[in-house]
Amino acid sequence: MTDAIERAKELGTLNKIDRSHQYTRPDNPELLRSLNQAWTNIRVLENGRHQDALIIHKLHERVGRYRIITIALTSILTSLAWEGCKVVVPRLLWWFGIA
């Protein structure tokens, strides 16, 4: 890998869009090796993309379940708090002599 970088520096093609000066022979073994390595990297990335999609799908399912549980618990707690207010507020009003 460092040989290719050094060669690109020597030829002035490092970080350039046009790198045709690096590959002067049509049967360049370095070009074939680079091409094979690129396809290997593409296959690895494709496999990782499928795994990422599966993980995202599982996360969406879990978040959806947690939302439903949160809504249910909030409803229960709100109704309990409301019933508590119905009992406590009249007694507080009586205590302070308002009602």
C-alpha positions in Angstrom: 0.0 0.0 0.0 2.8 2.4 0.9 4.5 1.6 -2.5 1.4 2.8 -4.4 1.3 6.0 -2.3 5.0 6.7 -2.9 4.6 6.0 -6.6 1.6 8.4 -6.7 3.7 11.1 -5.0 6.5 10.6 -7.5 4.1 10.8 -10.5 2.1 13.7 -9.0 -1.2 11.8 -9.0 -1.7 11.6 -5.2 -5.2 12.9 -4.3 -5.9 13.8 -8.0 -9.0 12.8 -9.9 -7.0 11.7 -13.0 -4.6 8.9 -12.1 -4.1 7.6 -15.6 -0.3 8.3 -15.4 0.0 5.6 -12.7 -1.2 2.9 -15.0 0.7 3.0 -18.2 0.7 -0.7 -19.2 -2.6 -2.5 -20.0 -1.5 -5.6 -18.2 -0.3 -3.8 -15.1 -0.4 -6.3 -12.2 -0.8 -3.5 -9.7 -4.0 -2.4 -11.5 -5.3 -5.9 -11.4 -4.5 -6.2 -7.7 -6.1 -2.9 -7.0 -9.2 -3.9 -8.9 -9.5 -7.2 -7.0 -9.0 -5.4 -3.7 -11.7 -2.8 -4.6 -14.2 -5.6 -5.4 -13.4 -7.3 -2.1 -14.0 -4.0 -0.3 -17.3 -3.6 -2.1 -18.5 -7.0 -1.1 -17.5 -6.4 2.5 -19.4 -3.1 2.5 -22.4 -4.6 0.9 -22.5 -7.3 3.6 -22.2 -4.7 6.3 -25.0 -2.6 4.7 -27.3 -5.6 5.0 -26.3 -6.2 8.6 -26.9 -2.5 9.4 -30.4 -2.6 7.8 -31.2 -5.6 10.0 -30.0 -3.8 13.1 -32.0 -0.7 12.2 -35.1 -2.8 11.7 -34.7 -4.5 15.1 -34.2 -1.1 16.8 -37.3 0.3 15.2 -39.3 -2.6 16.5 -38.0 -2.2 20.0 -38.5 1.6 20.0 -42.1 1.0 18.8 -42.7 -1.4 21.7 -41.2 1.1 24.2 -43.4 3.8 22.9 -46.5 1.7 23.5 -45.4 0.8 27.0 -44.6 4.4 27.8 -48.0 5.5 26.5 -49.8 2.9 28.6 -47.8 3.7 31.8 -48.4 7.5 31.3 -52.1 6.9 30.9 -52.2 4.8 34.1 -50.2 7.3 36.1 -52.2 10.2 34.8 -55.5 8.5 35.8 -54.2 7.6 39.2 -53.0 11.2 39.7 -56.4 12.5 38.6 -58.2 10.3 41.1 -55.8 11.4 43.8 -56.5 15.0 43.0 -60.3 14.4 43.3 -59.7 13.2 46.8 -57.0 15.6 48.0 -58.3 18.9 46.5 -61.6 19.0 48.4 -59.8 18.2 51.7 -57.3 20.9 51.1 -60.0 23.4 50.3 -61.8 22.5 53.5 -58.5 22.7 55.4 -57.9 26.3 54.2 -61.5 27.2 54.7 -62.2 28.0 51.1 -65.1 25.6 50.6 
